[in-house]
Amino acid sequence: MKILIIEDQPELVKNMVQYLSTESYLCEVAPDIKTARSKIESFDYDCILLDISLPDGNGLTLLNELKNEDKTDGVIIISAKNSIPDRIEGLNLGADDYLVKPFHLSELNARISAVIRRRRFGGQKFITLNEMSLDLSGKVVYINDKKLDLTRKEYDLLLFFVSNKNKVVSKNSIAGHLSPNDVDVFDNLDFIYTHIKNLKRKITIAGGKDNIRSIYGMGYKFEV
């Protein structure tokens, strides 16, 4: 799961990245609107945390641009402004939530999870696909009620496949999802094959069906 934090307060950014990383999120940071635009043009994010007061402008301007471009990234405004007009404007422009500083990181995590569930999984906390069950809140996967011991990237990879089930996803899109900061410098994408091989092995050992298909010359498909 990829999060973009658009915030110019270094200490707050540091705390958010440290906390959200322990919750299995892959975090990127943009300290201003210009950097944020560049990142958003290159990648899709599961959730964007957007401050209103940024060094080069108002975050609501960026939010308006996102919605005009039909971007589907979830957006949570994080702001020191606690005025009703600011809340109404942000929500009317298409923000999914509005969180006032200072806030508890556990609350931020809960709100991020809720936004992602609403946008990608219709608000479900649990997804069941035949013998496989995914606890989206706990970030746990079960095969026939047996818990899978997955790494963070394996969990992210499986969730990416599930959210794109029955669709072909390219190796480049998988690489961008798992390691967006490094995708331009990879000599090859063999690391994707390694993650997929390990994920398939763990699923089949637990008694699950191997639903991940390699589509020659195109990428992979999670068939359900």
N, C-alpha and C positions, 0 to 999 in steps of 0.2 A: 504494500500500500504506500503510495507516494503522497507526501505532503509538501506544499510550498508555503514557506513562512515569509510573508512580506512585512518586514518589521525592521526599524532602524535602531532599536535599543539593544546593544550588544549583550548585556547581562540577561535580559529577558529572553532573547533569542537563544543564548547558551543554555538557559534552564529548560526552555521548551524542547530544544533538540535533544538534550540529555534524557529528559523524561520520555518523550515520544519514541525515541530510539529503543528504550527498554520495553515499549509497548509494541515493538515490531513494525514501526513505521520507518520508512526511508524519507529522511527530511532534506529538503533543499532550502536555501535562504536567499532572499533578495532584499537588500537594504533600501531600495528605492524603486520607483515605478519603471524607470528605464530598464533596469536589470530584470525586473519581473516580466515585462513585456517580452524580452528576449527568451526567457525560460518558457513562458507560456506558449510562445510561437513554436518552440521546439518539442515540447512534451505535453502530455495530458496528465493531470493530477487528480487523485481521488478527492482531495480537499485542499482548498487554499485558505490560509489564515491571513486576513488582510487588515492591516492598520489603516486608519483614515488619514492621520497626520504623518506624511512622509516628506523627506527633504526636498523632493522635486515636484510635489503636488499633492492633491487630495486623492486618497485611495478610492473614493466613490467614483472618480472619473474612470479609473481602471475597471471598476466593477461594471460600469455602464458599457464600456467597450467590450467586455467579456460577453455580456448578455446580447449586445447588438451583433456580435459575431457568432451567436448561438453556441458558445462554449458550454460544455456540460459539466465542467468541474464544479464540485460543491464549494461554496464560499461561506466562511464564518468571519464576520467582522470582529476584530479585537480592538477596542478603542477605550481611551481614557474619558471620552465624552459620554456622559450618561443622560443626555437630554432626549426627551421623547421625539422631537423633530428629527434628530439624527438617526434614531432607531427606525422611525417610520420611513425616512428617505432611503436608508440602506436596504430595508426589507422590500420596499416598493421597487427598488432597482434590481431586485432578484437575489439578494443574499439569503442564505438558508437559515442563518442564525446571527445573533448579535451578542457578544460577550464583553462585559465592561471590565477594564483593568482597575485594580488588581484582581486576579482570579486564581483559584486553586487549579493546579495542573491536572488533578484528577477530574475536575469538572470539565476542563477543556477536552480531555481524552474522551469522556462520556459523550460530549456534544459532537466531536469528530466522528465517533462510531455511529451515532444516530444519523448524521448527515449521510455517511457512506451507505448505511443500510437503506435509507429512504431512496437514495439516488440509484444505487446499483442493484439492490435486492428487494425493492418494494417494501422496505421497513422490517423485513424478517430478521429475527435473531438467530434462527436456525434454518439450514438448508439441508434437505435430504434428497440424495440422488441414488436410488436403489439402495445398495448396502452402505453407501457413504453418507456420513452426516457431518456438517460443519457448524460449529458453534462460533458465530461471528463475533459475539461479545467476548468470549473467552479465548478466541483465536486458537481453537482446538479442532482437530479432525479425528473422526472415529470411523473405523471400518467394522461393521457388525458389532458395534459397541466397544470395540478395542481401540484404545487411543494410539494414534500414530505419533512417533517421535520424529517430528519434522524440524529442520532448521528454519530460521526466519525466511530465507530466500525460497526454500521449498514450499513453505506455507504461502508466501506471496505468489509464487509461480502457480500453485494449484488454484488459488483464488482467482488469479488472472484467467486461467483456463475456464473455470466455472462461470465467471462473469461473461465469458465469450464462448460459451458452449455451443457446439455445432457450427462454429465459424472457424475459418482458417486464419491463424495468426502467424505473421512472418517472424523470422528469427530477429530481425531488427526491432520489431515492436516488443518482443520479449526482452531483448537486451536493454531497450530503453526503459522498460518497466522495472527491471531488476537493478540496473546500474546506470541511471540516466546521466551521471556526471562523467562516466567513462566511455560511453558508447562510441564517441568519435575517435577514440584512440586505440580501440581494440584491433589487433592484427588479424584476429579471427574470432569467430563466435563459438568456439569449441566449449567454452564454459557453460553455454546453454545446454548442450548435449549432456554434459556431466550432471547438471542439476536435474534435467528431465530423466536421465537414466536412474539416478538415485531415488527420485520421487516414484517412478514406476516400480522400482524394486521394493520399496517400502510398502506400497499399496498392495502389490501382489503377494508379498510375504504375509501380510495381515489377512489375506483371503479376499481382497477386492479385485474387481475386474479392471484390466488395463484398458482405459478408455482413451488414452493419448495416442493419436495416430500421426505418423510422419507423412506429410504430403510432399512428394518429391518436387523439388524446385520451388516450393511455395512456403512451407513452414510446417506448422503442427495444427491438429484439430482435436479438441476434447469432445468426443462423440457420446451423446446421451440419447 
